[in-house]
Amino acid sequence: MSKVCQITGKKAMIGNNVSHSKRRTKRKFNVNLFEKKFYWVEQDCWIALTISAAGLRIINRKGLNQAIKKAGEDGFLRLEEVKILN
């Protein structure tokens, strides 16, 4: 599973751990990702997406079909990557 949100395109960021003595060591800020199943009414099927919490809020606000369409236009999601469950 790739650590990239399929709706928003968010991925891990690189930063520094800063100790009390101000020594800096590299660290990774991971995205809050989880795999969620949705019923896609327009295609009449269940799909599984790897999405972040922000991606879930976008789906709740705009709807699944609109969010998938926008993610496809932005290049974050290809329909071949969508896991269709039956």
N, CA, C and O atoms as a Maestro MAE file, in Angstrom:
{
 s_m_m2io_version
 :::
 2.0.0
}

f_m_ct {
 s_m_title
 :::
 protein
 m_atom[344] {
  # First column is atom index #
  i_m_mmod_type
  r_m_x_coord
  r_m_y_coord
  r_m_z_coord
  i_m_residue_number
  s_m_chain_name
  s_m_pdb_residue_name
  s_m_pdb_atom_name
  i_m_atomic_number
  :::
  1 25 0.842 -1.173 0.000 1 A "MET " " N  " 7
  2 3 0.000 0.000 0.000 1 A "MET " " CA " 6
  3 2 0.889 1.239 0.000 1 A "MET " " C  " 6
  4 15 1.736 1.412 0.877 1 A "MET " " O  " 8
  5 25 0.688 2.075 -0.973 2 A "SER " " N  " 7
  6 3 1.432 3.314 -1.054 2 A "SER " " CA " 6
  7 2 0.912 4.307 -0.022 2 A "SER " " C  " 6
  8 15 -0.289 4.348 0.245 2 A "SER " " O  " 8
  9 25 1.788 5.097 0.553 3 A "LYS " " N  " 7
  10 3 1.383 6.039 1.594 3 A "LYS " " CA " 6
  11 2 1.003 7.386 0.986 3 A "LYS " " C  " 6
  12 15 1.549 8.425 1.357 3 A "LYS " " O  " 8
  13 25 0.049 7.351 0.036 4 A "VAL " " N  " 7
  14 3 -0.444 8.558 -0.621 4 A "VAL " " CA " 6
  15 2 -1.965 8.487 -0.638 4 A "VAL " " C  " 6
  16 15 -2.542 7.442 -0.941 4 A "VAL " " O  " 8
  17 25 -2.615 9.611 -0.310 5 A "CYS " " N  " 7
  18 3 -4.072 9.674 -0.348 5 A "CYS " " CA " 6
  19 2 -4.531 9.701 -1.800 5 A "CYS " " C  " 6
  20 15 -3.997 10.469 -2.600 5 A "CYS " " O  " 8
  21 25 -5.510 8.874 -2.151 6 A "GLN " " N  " 7
  22 3 -5.987 8.792 -3.523 6 A "GLN " " CA " 6
  23 2 -6.932 9.937 -3.877 6 A "GLN " " C  " 6
  24 15 -7.219 10.136 -5.057 6 A "GLN " " O  " 8
  25 25 -7.415 10.680 -2.921 7 A "ILE " " N  " 7
  26 3 -8.323 11.795 -3.191 7 A "ILE " " CA " 6
  27 2 -7.585 13.133 -3.171 7 A "ILE " " C  " 6
  28 15 -7.769 13.948 -4.075 7 A "ILE " " O  " 8
  29 25 -6.763 13.369 -2.167 8 A "THR " " N  " 7
  30 3 -6.093 14.663 -2.036 8 A "THR " " CA " 6
  31 2 -4.656 14.659 -2.539 8 A "THR " " C  " 6
  32 15 -4.109 15.727 -2.814 8 A "THR " " O  " 8
  33 25 -4.026 13.489 -2.670 9 A "GLY " " N  " 7
  34 3 -2.640 13.412 -3.101 9 A "GLY " " CA " 6
  35 2 -1.641 13.688 -1.990 9 A "GLY " " C  " 6
  36 15 -0.448 13.828 -2.257 9 A "GLY " " O  " 8
  37 25 -2.107 13.770 -0.740 10 A "LYS " " N  " 7
  38 3 -1.200 14.022 0.378 10 A "LYS " " CA " 6
  39 2 -0.258 12.846 0.563 10 A "LYS " " C  " 6
  40 15 -0.649 11.689 0.409 10 A "LYS " " O  " 8
  41 25 1.013 13.162 0.902 11 A "LYS " " N  " 7
  42 3 1.992 12.128 1.191 11 A "LYS " " CA " 6
  43 2 2.893 12.593 2.320 11 A "LYS " " C  " 6
  44 15 2.787 13.732 2.775 11 A "LYS " " O  " 8
  45 25 3.774 11.723 2.770 12 A "ALA " " N  " 7
  46 3 4.615 12.014 3.925 12 A "ALA " " CA " 6
  47 2 5.542 13.197 3.651 12 A "ALA " " C  " 6
  48 15 6.011 13.393 2.529 12 A "ALA " " O  " 8
  49 25 5.795 13.984 4.706 13 A "MET " " N  " 7
  50 3 6.715 15.114 4.632 13 A "MET " " CA " 6
  51 2 7.956 14.795 5.464 13 A "MET " " C  " 6
  52 15 7.898 13.992 6.395 13 A "MET " " O  " 8
  53 25 9.067 15.426 5.125 14 A "ILE " " N  " 7
  54 3 10.314 15.252 5.855 14 A "ILE " " CA " 6
  55 2 10.544 16.486 6.725 14 A "ILE " " C  " 6
  56 15 10.310 17.617 6.299 14 A "ILE " " O  " 8
  57 25 11.005 16.245 7.943 15 A "GLY " " N  " 7
  58 3 11.284 17.352 8.851 15 A "GLY " " CA " 6
  59 2 12.396 16.982 9.810 15 A "GLY " " C  " 6
  60 15 13.158 16.047 9.564 15 A "GLY " " O  " 8
  61 25 12.484 17.709 10.890 16 A "ASN " " N  " 7
  62 3 13.530 17.483 11.874 16 A "ASN " " CA " 6
  63 2 12.937 17.206 13.240 16 A "ASN " " C  " 6
  64 15 11.946 17.820 13.635 16 A "ASN " " O  " 8
  65 25 13.560 16.261 13.972 17 A "ASN " " N  " 7
  66 3 13.356 16.155 15.410 17 A "ASN " " CA " 6
  67 2 14.314 17.153 16.040 17 A "ASN " " C  " 6
  68 15 15.506 17.136 15.730 17 A "ASN " " O  " 8
  69 25 13.833 18.003 16.897 18 A "VAL " " N  " 7
  70 3 14.695 18.992 17.542 18 A "VAL " " CA " 6
  71 2 14.711 18.681 19.030 18 A "VAL " " C  " 6
  72 15 13.679 18.730 19.698 18 A "VAL " " O  " 8
  73 25 15.898 18.359 19.543 19 A "SER " " N  " 7
  74 3 16.022 18.020 20.957 19 A "SER " " CA " 6
  75 2 16.121 19.297 21.791 19 A "SER " " C  " 6
  76 15 16.142 20.406 21.259 19 A "SER " " O  " 8
  77 25 16.180 19.115 23.088 20 A "HIS " " N  " 7
  78 3 16.288 20.253 24.002 20 A "HIS " " CA " 6
  79 2 17.573 21.048 23.748 20 A "HIS " " C  " 6
  80 15 17.605 22.268 23.909 20 A "HIS " " O  " 8
  81 25 18.637 20.330 23.345 21 A "SER " " N  " 7
  82 3 19.905 21.006 23.063 21 A "SER " " CA " 6
  83 2 19.980 21.511 21.620 21 A "SER " " C  " 6
  84 15 21.047 21.920 21.161 21 A "SER " " O  " 8
  85 25 18.867 21.485 20.913 22 A "LYS " " N  " 7
  86 3 18.717 21.980 19.537 22 A "LYS " " CA " 6
  87 2 19.446 21.134 18.489 22 A "LYS " " C  " 6
  88 15 19.697 21.614 17.384 22 A "LYS " " O  " 8
  89 25 19.792 19.873 18.819 23 A "ARG " " N  " 7
  90 3 20.332 18.964 17.807 23 A "ARG " " CA " 6
  91 2 19.194 18.541 16.898 23 A "ARG " " C  " 6
  92 15 18.084 18.280 17.361 23 A "ARG " " O  " 8
  93 25 19.472 18.471 15.601 24 A "ARG " " N  " 7
  94 3 18.433 18.136 14.651 24 A "ARG " " CA " 6
  95 2 18.734 16.802 13.969 24 A "ARG " " C  " 6
  96 15 19.831 16.589 13.452 24 A "ARG " " O  " 8
  97 25 17.750 15.913 13.975 25 A "THR " " N  " 7
  98 3 17.847 14.643 13.256 25 A "THR " " CA " 6
  99 2 16.614 14.526 12.375 25 A "THR " " C  " 6
  100 15 15.537 15.007 12.729 25 A "THR " " O  " 8
  101 25 16.776 13.890 11.238 26 A "LYS " " N  " 7
  102 3 15.684 13.783 10.269 26 A "LYS " " CA " 6
  103 2 14.578 12.872 10.791 26 A "LYS " " C  " 6
  104 15 14.837 11.903 11.504 26 A "LYS " " O  " 8
  105 25 13.338 13.201 10.423 27 A "ARG " " N  " 7
  106 3 12.187 12.366 10.734 27 A "ARG " " CA " 6
  107 2 11.161 12.520 9.631 27 A "ARG " " C  " 6
  108 15 11.289 13.383 8.764 27 A "ARG " " O  " 8
  109 25 10.143 11.675 9.671 28 A "LYS " " N  " 7
  110 3 9.100 11.682 8.656 28 A "LYS " " CA " 6
  111 2 7.753 11.946 9.323 28 A "LYS " " C  " 6
  112 15 7.417 11.330 10.335 28 A "LYS " " O  " 8
  113 25 6.986 12.871 8.741 29 A "PHE " " N  " 7
  114 3 5.627 13.153 9.190 29 A "PHE " " CA " 6
  115 2 4.682 12.381 8.271 29 A "PHE " " C  " 6
  116 15 4.459 12.791 7.132 29 A "PHE " " O  " 8
  117 25 4.126 11.270 8.754 30 A "ASN " " N  " 7
  118 3 3.235 10.458 7.932 30 A "ASN " " CA " 6
  119 2 1.828 11.052 7.896 30 A "ASN " " C  " 6
  120 15 1.437 11.819 8.776 30 A "ASN " " O  " 8
  121 25 1.089 10.686 6.874 31 A "VAL " " N  " 7
  122 3 -0.280 11.147 6.683 31 A "VAL " " CA " 6
  123 2 -1.228 10.190 7.405 31 A "VAL " " C  " 6
  124 15 -0.938 8.998 7.516 31 A "VAL " " O  " 8
  125 25 -2.341 10.696 7.889 32 A "ASN " " N  " 7
  126 3 -3.343 9.885 8.559 32 A "ASN " " CA " 6
  127 2 -4.158 9.125 7.502 32 A "ASN " " C  " 6
  128 15 -5.235 9.568 7.101 32 A "ASN " " O  " 8
  129 25 -3.628 7.975 7.056 33 A "LEU " " N  " 7
  130 3 -4.252 7.196 5.982 33 A "LEU " " CA " 6
  131 2 -4.967 5.971 6.522 33 A "LEU " " C  " 6
  132 15 -4.553 5.383 7.521 33 A "LEU " " O  " 8
  133 25 -6.049 5.595 5.848 34 A "PHE " " N  " 7
  134 3 -6.730 4.352 6.139 34 A "PHE " " CA " 6
  135 2 -7.458 3.897 4.896 34 A "PHE " " C  " 6
  136 15 -7.743 4.700 4.007 34 A "PHE " " O  " 8
  137 25 -7.762 2.609 4.828 35 A "GLU " " N  " 7
  138 3 -8.489 2.057 3.688 35 A "GLU " " CA " 6
  139 2 -9.964 1.996 4.044 35 A "GLU " " C  " 6
  140 15 -10.337 1.452 5.083 35 A "GLU " " O  " 8
  141 25 -10.796 2.552 3.185 36 A "LYS " " N  " 7
  142 3 -12.228 2.663 3.458 36 A "LYS " " CA " 6
  143 2 -13.003 2.178 2.247 36 A "LYS " " C  " 6
  144 15 -12.613 2.427 1.107 36 A "LYS " " O  " 8
  145 25 -14.110 1.478 2.503 37 A "LYS " " N  " 7
  146 3 -14.978 1.003 1.435 37 A "LYS " " CA " 6
  147 2 -16.133 1.971 1.241 37 A "LYS " " C  " 6
  148 15 -16.706 2.466 2.212 37 A "LYS " " O  " 8
  149 25 -16.476 2.240 -0.015 38 A "PHE " " N  " 7
  150 3 -17.581 3.128 -0.366 38 A "PHE " " CA " 6
  151 2 -18.458 2.425 -1.394 38 A "PHE " " C  " 6
  152 15 -17.982 1.610 -2.184 38 A "PHE " " O  " 8
  153 25 -19.747 2.755 -1.370 39 A "TYR " " N  " 7
  154 3 -20.652 2.278 -2.422 39 A "TYR " " CA " 6
  155 2 -20.770 3.379 -3.456 39 A "TYR " " C  " 6
  156 15 -21.247 4.473 -3.152 39 A "TYR " " O  " 8
  157 25 -20.335 3.096 -4.683 40 A "TRP " " N  " 7
  158 3 -20.353 4.067 -5.773 40 A "TRP " " CA " 6
  159 2 -21.648 3.873 -6.544 40 A "TRP " " C  " 6
  160 15 -21.769 2.941 -7.339 40 A "TRP " " O  " 8
  161 25 -22.617 4.753 -6.311 41 A "VAL " " N  " 7
  162 3 -23.969 4.604 -6.847 41 A "VAL " " CA " 6
  163 2 -23.967 4.672 -8.371 41 A "VAL " " C  " 6
  164 15 -24.673 3.900 -9.020 41 A "VAL " " O  " 8
  165 25 -23.192 5.576 -8.947 42 A "GLU " " N  " 7
  166 3 -23.180 5.762 -10.400 42 A "GLU " " CA " 6
  167 2 -22.686 4.521 -11.132 42 A "GLU " " C  " 6
  168 15 -23.156 4.231 -12.232 42 A "GLU " " O  " 8
  169 25 -21.749 3.784 -10.547 43 A "GLN " " N  " 7
  170 3 -21.220 2.568 -11.160 43 A "GLN " " CA " 6
  171 2 -21.860 1.303 -10.594 43 A "GLN " " C  " 6
  172 15 -21.604 0.208 -11.094 43 A "GLN " " O  " 8
  173 25 -22.688 1.440 -9.561 44 A "ASP " " N  " 7
  174 3 -23.393 0.331 -8.917 44 A "ASP " " CA " 6
  175 2 -22.415 -0.741 -8.418 44 A "ASP " " C  " 6
  176 15 -22.585 -1.927 -8.700 44 A "ASP " " O  " 8
  177 25 -21.387 -0.305 -7.671 45 A "CYS " " N  " 7
  178 3 -20.418 -1.249 -7.137 45 A "CYS " " CA " 6
  179 2 -19.783 -0.681 -5.868 45 A "CYS " " C  " 6
  180 15 -19.888 0.512 -5.581 45 A "CYS " " O  " 8
  181 25 -19.123 -1.564 -5.118 46 A "TRP " " N  " 7
  182 3 -18.360 -1.171 -3.939 46 A "TRP " " CA " 6
  183 2 -16.921 -0.967 -4.364 46 A "TRP " " C  " 6
  184 15 -16.399 -1.739 -5.169 46 A "TRP " " O  " 8
  185 25 -16.265 0.067 -3.834 47 A "ILE " " N  " 7
  186 3 -14.857 0.307 -4.112 47 A "ILE " " CA " 6
  187 2 -14.118 0.533 -2.800 47 A "ILE " " C  " 6
  188 15 -14.714 0.948 -1.806 47 A "ILE " " O  " 8
  189 25 -12.832 0.262 -2.803 48 A "ALA " " N  " 7
  190 3 -11.977 0.512 -1.637 48 A "ALA " " CA " 6
  191 2 -10.954 1.567 -2.016 48 A "ALA " " C  " 6
  192 15 -10.257 1.425 -3.020 48 A "ALA " " O  " 8
  193 25 -10.858 2.620 -1.223 49 A "LEU " " N  " 7
  194 3 -9.911 3.705 -1.460 49 A "LEU " " CA " 6
  195 2 -8.991 3.856 -0.260 49 A "LEU " " C  " 6
  196 15 -9.407 3.642 0.879 49 A "LEU " " O  " 8
  197 25 -7.746 4.223 -0.512 50 A "THR " " N  " 7
  198 3 -6.814 4.604 0.544 50 A "THR " " CA " 6
  199 2 -6.878 6.117 0.647 50 A "THR " " C  " 6
  200 15 -6.396 6.828 -0.235 50 A "THR " " O  " 8
  201 25 -7.481 6.615 1.736 51 A "ILE " " N  " 7
  202 3 -7.723 8.048 1.848 51 A "ILE " " CA " 6
  203 2 -7.241 8.567 3.192 51 A "ILE " " C  " 6
  204 15 -7.080 7.812 4.151 51 A "ILE " " O  " 8
  205 25 -7.015 9.865 3.238 52 A "SER " " N  " 7
  206 3 -6.665 10.536 4.482 52 A "SER " " CA " 6
  207 2 -7.951 11.056 5.128 52 A "SER " " C  " 6
  208 15 -9.028 10.984 4.536 52 A "SER " " O  " 8
  209 25 -7.824 11.576 6.338 53 A "ALA " " N  " 7
  210 3 -8.980 12.151 7.025 53 A "ALA " " CA " 6
  211 2 -9.520 13.348 6.253 53 A "ALA " " C  " 6
  212 15 -10.731 13.558 6.199 53 A "ALA " " O  " 8
  213 25 -8.628 14.132 5.655 54 A "ALA " " N  " 7
  214 3 -9.064 15.279 4.854 54 A "ALA " " CA " 6
  215 2 -9.797 14.802 3.599 54 A "ALA " " C  " 6
  216 15 -10.765 15.431 3.171 54 A "ALA " " O  " 8
  217 25 -9.340 13.694 3.007 55 A "GLY " " N  " 7
  218 3 -10.022 13.136 1.844 55 A "GLY " " CA " 6
  219 2 -11.419 12.658 2.171 55 A "GLY " " C  " 6
  220 15 -12.333 12.792 1.358 55 A "GLY " " O  " 8
  221 25 -11.589 12.097 3.363 56 A "LEU " " N  " 7
  222 3 -12.911 11.651 3.803 56 A "LEU " " CA " 6
  223 2 -13.858 12.837 3.964 56 A "LEU " " C  " 6
  224 15 -15.039 12.743 3.628 56 A "LEU " " O  " 8
  225 25 -13.344 13.946 4.474 57 A "ARG " " N  " 7
  226 3 -14.160 15.148 4.622 57 A "ARG " " CA " 6
  227 2 -14.570 15.695 3.256 57 A "ARG " " C  " 6
  228 15 -15.688 16.189 3.106 57 A "ARG " " O  " 8
  229 25 -13.692 15.616 2.263 58 A "ILE " " N  " 7
  230 3 -14.021 16.064 0.913 58 A "ILE " " CA " 6
  231 2 -15.125 15.199 0.328 58 A "ILE " " C  " 6
  232 15 -16.043 15.715 -0.309 58 A "ILE " " O  " 8
  233 25 -15.046 13.876 0.538 59 A "ILE " " N  " 7
  234 3 -16.081 12.969 0.038 59 A "ILE " " CA " 6
  235 2 -17.417 13.261 0.724 59 A "ILE " " C  " 6
  236 15 -18.462 13.232 0.075 59 A "ILE " " O  " 8
  237 25 -17.393 13.539 2.021 60 A "ASN " " N  " 7
  238 3 -18.630 13.869 2.727 60 A "ASN " " CA " 6
  239 2 -19.233 15.168 2.233 60 A "ASN " " C  " 6
  240 15 -20.456 15.303 2.177 60 A "ASN " " O  " 8
  241 25 -18.389 16.131 1.873 61 A "ARG " " N  " 7
  242 3 -18.874 17.435 1.441 61 A "ARG " " CA " 6
  243 2 -19.369 17.428 -0.001 61 A "ARG " " C  " 6
  244 15 -20.470 17.903 -0.282 61 A "ARG " " O  " 8
  245 25 -18.557 16.887 -0.921 62 A "LYS " " N  " 7
  246 3 -18.858 16.971 -2.352 62 A "LYS " " CA " 6
  247 2 -19.586 15.759 -2.907 62 A "LYS " " C  " 6
  248 15 -20.285 15.861 -3.915 62 A "LYS " " O  " 8
  249 25 -19.427 14.622 -2.261 63 A "GLY " " N  " 7
  250 3 -19.974 13.381 -2.787 63 A "GLY " " CA " 6
  251 2 -18.871 12.554 -3.418 63 A "GLY " " C  " 6
  252 15 -17.853 13.087 -3.859 63 A "GLY " " O  " 8
  253 25 -19.081 11.247 -3.458 64 A "LEU " " N  " 7
  254 3 -18.046 10.322 -3.932 64 A "LEU " " CA " 6
  255 2 -17.740 10.530 -5.411 64 A "LEU " " C  " 6
  256 15 -16.572 10.592 -5.794 64 A "LEU " " O  " 8
  257 25 -18.766 10.638 -6.243 65 A "ASN " " N  " 7
  258 3 -18.548 10.753 -7.681 65 A "ASN " " CA " 6
  259 2 -17.778 12.022 -8.021 65 A "ASN " " C  " 6
  260 15 -16.853 11.986 -8.832 65 A "ASN " " O  " 8
  261 25 -18.149 13.136 -7.413 66 A "GLN " " N  " 7
  262 3 -17.483 14.417 -7.663 66 A "GLN " " CA " 6
  263 2 -16.032 14.373 -7.182 66 A "GLN " " C  " 6
  264 15 -15.143 14.890 -7.858 66 A "GLN " " O  " 8
  265 25 -15.783 13.759 -6.019 67 A "ALA " " N  " 7
  266 3 -14.429 13.681 -5.477 67 A "ALA " " CA " 6
  267 2 -13.534 12.806 -6.354 67 A "ALA " " C  " 6
  268 15 -12.375 13.152 -6.582 67 A "ALA " " O  " 8
  269 25 -14.048 11.684 -6.846 68 A "ILE " " N  " 7
  270 3 -13.276 10.806 -7.717 68 A "ILE " " CA " 6
  271 2 -12.971 11.500 -9.038 68 A "ILE " " C  " 6
  272 15 -11.866 11.381 -9.566 68 A "ILE " " O  " 8
  273 25 -13.942 12.218 -9.565 69 A "LYS " " N  " 7
  274 3 -13.749 12.938 -10.817 69 A "LYS " " CA " 6
  275 2 -12.666 14.009 -10.678 69 A "LYS " " C  " 6
  276 15 -11.809 14.140 -11.552 69 A "LYS " " O  " 8
  277 25 -12.701 14.770 -9.588 70 A "LYS " " N  " 7
  278 3 -11.708 15.827 -9.340 70 A "LYS " " CA " 6
  279 2 -10.317 15.227 -9.113 70 A "LYS " " C  " 6
  280 15 -9.325 15.764 -9.605 70 A "LYS " " O  " 8
  281 25 -10.238 14.104 -8.362 71 A "ALA " " N  " 7
  282 3 -8.950 13.451 -8.117 71 A "ALA " " CA " 6
  283 2 -8.359 12.919 -9.419 71 A "ALA " " C  " 6
  284 15 -7.142 12.943 -9.602 71 A "ALA " " O  " 8
  285 25 -9.206 12.442 -10.319 72 A "GLY " " N  " 7
  286 3 -8.736 11.983 -11.626 72 A "GLY " " CA " 6
  287 2 -8.202 13.118 -12.472 72 A "GLY " " C  " 6
  288 15 -7.194 12.962 -13.162 72 A "GLY " " O  " 8
  289 25 -8.875 14.271 -12.426 73 A "GLU " " N  " 7
  290 3 -8.412 15.436 -13.181 73 A "GLU " " CA " 6
  291 2 -7.084 15.955 -12.649 73 A "GLU " " C  " 6
  292 15 -6.232 16.394 -13.422 73 A "GLU " " O  " 8
  293 25 -6.904 15.909 -11.334 74 A "ASP " " N  " 7
  294 3 -5.676 16.395 -10.713 74 A "ASP " " CA " 6
  295 2 -4.538 15.384 -10.803 74 A "ASP " " C  " 6
  296 15 -3.396 15.718 -10.489 74 A "ASP " " O  " 8
  297 25 -4.829 14.152 -11.227 75 A "GLY " " N  " 7
  298 3 -3.797 13.135 -11.397 75 A "GLY " " CA " 6
  299 2 -3.483 12.332 -10.144 75 A "GLY " " C  " 6
  300 15 -2.459 11.650 -10.096 75 A "GLY " " O  " 8
  301 25 -4.340 12.397 -9.125 76 A "PHE " " N  " 7
  302 3 -4.102 11.654 -7.895 76 A "PHE " " CA " 6
  303 2 -4.662 10.248 -7.967 76 A "PHE " " C  " 6
  304 15 -4.223 9.373 -7.220 76 A "PHE " " O  " 8
  305 25 -5.624 10.010 -8.852 77 A "LEU " " N  " 7
  306 3 -6.321 8.726 -8.894 77 A "LEU " " CA " 6
  307 2 -6.553 8.315 -10.333 77 A "LEU " " C  " 6
  308 15 -7.075 9.089 -11.135 77 A "LEU " " O  " 8
  309 25 -6.161 7.090 -10.655 78 A "ARG " " N  " 7
  310 3 -6.499 6.503 -11.945 78 A "ARG " " CA " 6
  311 2 -7.522 5.403 -11.684 78 A "ARG " " C  " 6
  312 15 -7.446 4.712 -10.668 78 A "ARG " " O  " 8
  313 25 -8.460 5.240 -12.578 79 A "LEU " " N  " 7
  314 3 -9.522 4.257 -12.354 79 A "LEU " " CA " 6
  315 2 -8.977 2.833 -12.317 79 A "LEU " " C  " 6
  316 15 -9.643 1.938 -11.795 79 A "LEU " " O  " 8
  317 25 -7.774 2.601 -12.863 80 A "GLU " " N  " 7
  318 3 -7.158 1.275 -12.771 80 A "GLU " " CA " 6
  319 2 -6.724 0.982 -11.336 80 A "GLU " " C  " 6
  320 15 -6.657 -0.177 -10.928 80 A "GLU " " O  " 8
  321 25 -6.426 2.050 -10.564 81 A "GLU " " N  " 7
  322 3 -5.981 1.871 -9.179 81 A "GLU " " CA " 6
  323 2 -7.122 1.595 -8.204 81 A "GLU " " C  " 6
  324 15 -6.895 1.108 -7.096 81 A "GLU " " O  " 8
  325 25 -8.340 1.907 -8.618 82 A "VAL " " N  " 7
  326 3 -9.488 1.726 -7.734 82 A "VAL " " CA " 6
  327 2 -9.760 0.240 -7.588 82 A "VAL " " C  " 6
  328 15 -9.921 -0.470 -8.581 82 A "VAL " " O  " 8
  329 25 -9.811 -0.232 -6.339 83 A "LYS " " N  " 7
  330 3 -10.078 -1.621 -6.059 83 A "LYS " " CA " 6
  331 2 -11.583 -1.827 -6.024 83 A "LYS " " C  " 6
  332 15 -12.251 -1.348 -5.107 83 A "LYS " " O  " 8
  333 25 -12.126 -2.530 -7.007 84 A "ILE " " N  " 7
  334 3 -13.562 -2.768 -7.097 84 A "ILE " " CA " 6
  335 2 -13.885 -4.055 -6.337 84 A "ILE " " C  " 6
  336 15 -13.307 -5.107 -6.607 84 A "ILE " " O  " 8
  337 25 -14.806 -3.960 -5.393 85 A "LEU " " N  " 7
  338 3 -15.209 -5.096 -4.573 85 A "LEU " " CA " 6
  339 2 -16.602 -5.544 -5.012 85 A "LEU " " C  " 6
  340 15 -17.481 -4.714 -5.242 85 A "LEU " " O  " 8
  341 25 -16.796 -6.823 -5.124 86 A "ASN " " N  " 7
  342 3 -18.130 -7.343 -5.463 86 A "ASN " " CA " 6
  343 2 -18.518 -8.459 -4.547 86 A "ASN " " C  " 6
  344 15 -19.606 -9.019 -4.681 86 A "ASN " " O  " 8
  :::
 }
 m_bond[343] {
  # First column is bond index #
  i_m_from
  i_m_to
  i_m_order
  :::
  1 1 2 1
  2 2 3 1
  3 3 4 2
  4 3 5 1
  5 5 6 1
  6 6 7 1
  7 7 8 2
  8 7 9 1
  9 9 10 1
  10 10 11 1
  11 11 12 2
  12 11 13 1
  13 13 14 1
  14 14 15 1
  15 15 16 2
  16 15 17 1
  17 17 18 1
  18 18 19 1
  19 19 20 2
  20 19 21 1
  21 21 22 1
  22 22 23 1
  23 23 24 2
  24 23 25 1
  25 25 26 1
  26 26 27 1
  27 27 28 2
  28 27 29 1
  29 29 30 1
  30 30 31 1
  31 31 32 2
  32 31 33 1
  33 33 34 1
  34 34 35 1
  35 35 36 2
  36 35 37 1
  37 37 38 1
  38 38 39 1
  39 39 40 2
  40 39 41 1
  41 41 42 1
  42 42 43 1
  43 43 44 2
  44 43 45 1
  45 45 46 1
  46 46 47 1
  47 47 48 2
  48 47 49 1
  49 49 50 1
  50 50 51 1
  51 51 52 2
  52 51 53 1
  53 53 54 1
  54 54 55 1
  55 55 56 2
  56 55 57 1
  57 57 58 1
  58 58 59 1
  59 59 60 2
  60 59 61 1
  61 61 62 1
  62 62 63 1
  63 63 64 2
  64 63 65 1
  65 65 66 1
  66 66 67 1
  67 67 68 2
  68 67 69 1
  69 69 70 1
  70 70 71 1
  71 71 72 2
  72 71 73 1
  73 73 74 1
  74 74 75 1
  75 75 76 2
  76 75 77 1
  77 77 78 1
  78 78 79 1
  79 79 80 2
  80 79 81 1
  81 81 82 1
  82 82 83 1
  83 83 84 2
  84 83 85 1
  85 85 86 1
  86 86 87 1
  87 87 88 2
  88 87 89 1
  89 89 90 1
  90 90 91 1
  91 91 92 2
  92 91 93 1
  93 93 94 1
  94 94 95 1
  95 95 96 2
  96 95 97 1
  97 97 98 1
  98 98 99 1
  99 99 100 2
  100 99 101 1
  101 101 102 1
  102 102 103 1
  103 103 104 2
  104 103 105 1
  105 105 106 1
  106 106 107 1
  107 107 108 2
  108 107 109 1
  109 109 110 1
  110 110 111 1
  111 111 112 2
  112 111 113 1
  113 113 114 1
  114 114 115 1
  115 115 116 2
  116 115 117 1
  117 117 118 1
  118 118 119 1
  119 119 120 2
  120 119 121 1
  121 121 122 1
  122 122 123 1
  123 123 124 2
  124 123 125 1
  125 125 126 1
  126 126 127 1
  127 127 128 2
  128 127 129 1
  129 129 130 1
  130 130 131 1
  131 131 132 2
  132 131 133 1
  133 133 134 1
  134 134 135 1
  135 135 136 2
  136 135 137 1
  137 137 138 1
  138 138 139 1
  139 139 140 2
  140 139 141 1
  141 141 142 1
  142 142 143 1
  143 143 144 2
  144 143 145 1
  145 145 146 1
  146 146 147 1
  147 147 148 2
  148 147 149 1
  149 149 150 1
  150 150 151 1
  151 151 152 2
  152 151 153 1
  153 153 154 1
  154 154 155 1
  155 155 156 2
  156 155 157 1
  157 157 158 1
  158 158 159 1
  159 159 160 2
  160 159 161 1
  161 161 162 1
  162 162 163 1
  163 163 164 2
  164 163 165 1
  165 165 166 1
  166 166 167 1
  167 167 168 2
  168 167 169 1
  169 169 170 1
  170 170 171 1
  171 171 172 2
  172 171 173 1
  173 173 174 1
  174 174 175 1
  175 175 176 2
  176 175 177 1
  177 177 178 1
  178 178 179 1
  179 179 180 2
  180 179 181 1
  181 181 182 1
  182 182 183 1
  183 183 184 2
  184 183 185 1
  185 185 186 1
  186 186 187 1
  187 187 188 2
  188 187 189 1
  189 189 190 1
  190 190 191 1
  191 191 192 2
  192 191 193 1
  193 193 194 1
  194 194 195 1
  195 195 196 2
  196 195 197 1
  197 197 198 1
  198 198 199 1
  199 199 200 2
  200 199 201 1
  201 201 202 1
  202 202 203 1
  203 203 204 2
  204 203 205 1
  205 205 206 1
  206 206 207 1
  207 207 208 2
  208 207 209 1
  209 209 210 1
  210 210 211 1
  211 211 212 2
  212 211 213 1
  213 213 214 1
  214 214 215 1
  215 215 216 2
  216 215 217 1
  217 217 218 1
  218 218 219 1
  219 219 220 2
  220 219 221 1
  221 221 222 1
  222 222 223 1
  223 223 224 2
  224 223 225 1
  225 225 226 1
  226 226 227 1
  227 227 228 2
  228 227 229 1
  229 229 230 1
  230 230 231 1
  231 231 232 2
  232 231 233 1
  233 233 234 1
  234 234 235 1
  235 235 236 2
  236 235 237 1
  237 237 238 1
  238 238 239 1
  239 239 240 2
  240 239 241 1
  241 241 242 1
  242 242 243 1
  243 243 244 2
  244 243 245 1
  245 245 246 1
  246 246 247 1
  247 247 248 2
  248 247 249 1
  249 249 250 1
  250 250 251 1
  251 251 252 2
  252 251 253 1
  253 253 254 1
  254 254 255 1
  255 255 256 2
  256 255 257 1
  257 257 258 1
  258 258 259 1
  259 259 260 2
  260 259 261 1
  261 261 262 1
  262 262 263 1
  263 263 264 2
  264 263 265 1
  265 265 266 1
  266 266 267 1
  267 267 268 2
  268 267 269 1
  269 269 270 1
  270 270 271 1
  271 271 272 2
  272 271 273 1
  273 273 274 1
  274 274 275 1
  275 275 276 2
  276 275 277 1
  277 277 278 1
  278 278 279 1
  279 279 280 2
  280 279 281 1
  281 281 282 1
  282 282 283 1
  283 283 284 2
  284 283 285 1
  285 285 286 1
  286 286 287 1
  287 287 288 2
  288 287 289 1
  289 289 290 1
  290 290 291 1
  291 291 292 2
  292 291 293 1
  293 293 294 1
  294 294 295 1
  295 295 296 2
  296 295 297 1
  297 297 298 1
  298 298 299 1
  299 299 300 2
  300 299 301 1
  301 301 302 1
  302 302 303 1
  303 303 304 2
  304 303 305 1
  305 305 306 1
  306 306 307 1
  307 307 308 2
  308 307 309 1
  309 309 310 1
  310 310 311 1
  311 311 312 2
  312 311 313 1
  313 313 314 1
  314 314 315 1
  315 315 316 2
  316 315 317 1
  317 317 318 1
  318 318 319 1
  319 319 320 2
  320 319 321 1
  321 321 322 1
  322 322 323 1
  323 323 324 2
  324 323 325 1
  325 325 326 1
  326 326 327 1
  327 327 328 2
  328 327 329 1
  329 329 330 1
  330 330 331 1
  331 331 332 2
  332 331 333 1
  333 333 334 1
  334 334 335 1
  335 335 336 2
  336 335 337 1
  337 337 338 1
  338 338 339 1
  339 339 340 2
  340 339 341 1
  341 341 342 1
  342 342 343 1
  343 343 344 2
  :::
 }
}
